[in-house]
């Protein structure tokens, strides 16, 4: 871990970075696919409850509300 700490450029812990990356993927999947929340959560490596919790904390909107607002499928 000592070597990893010296090379890290992102603030926060490795877990926070990983969660952030998973949420970015979830965001893209919500915009570009019609997959259900359960499948998106699984594709991102999160339980559905954790996806909802982290997503809502980060962006202040639920994944479903985000999809309704920003989905590219509706256009």
Helices and strands as residue ranges (DSSP letters): H 2-7, H 14-32, H 37-44, H 48-59, H 63-70
